[in-house]
């Protein structure tokens, strides 16, 4: 799988898992939550893969990007 991954969009979800509805939300504000994004940022398999922020509020994009970068150095989630 990972050898085929060329990029990934990052957004939380307003809709529930399996609903087949693609409604974006700000990181940590939806049904996915912060832990999933921490895991992505700390997993070496994602190194070198472009991550595209696809959240709903452009006013906080800089904060969300800073938060994502900070997760790379935080203690890993169990």
ABEGO torsion letter per residue (X at the ends): XAAABABBBBBBBABBBGAGBBBBBBBGABAAEAAAAAAAAABAAABGBBBBBBBABAAAAAAAAAAAAAAAABBBBX
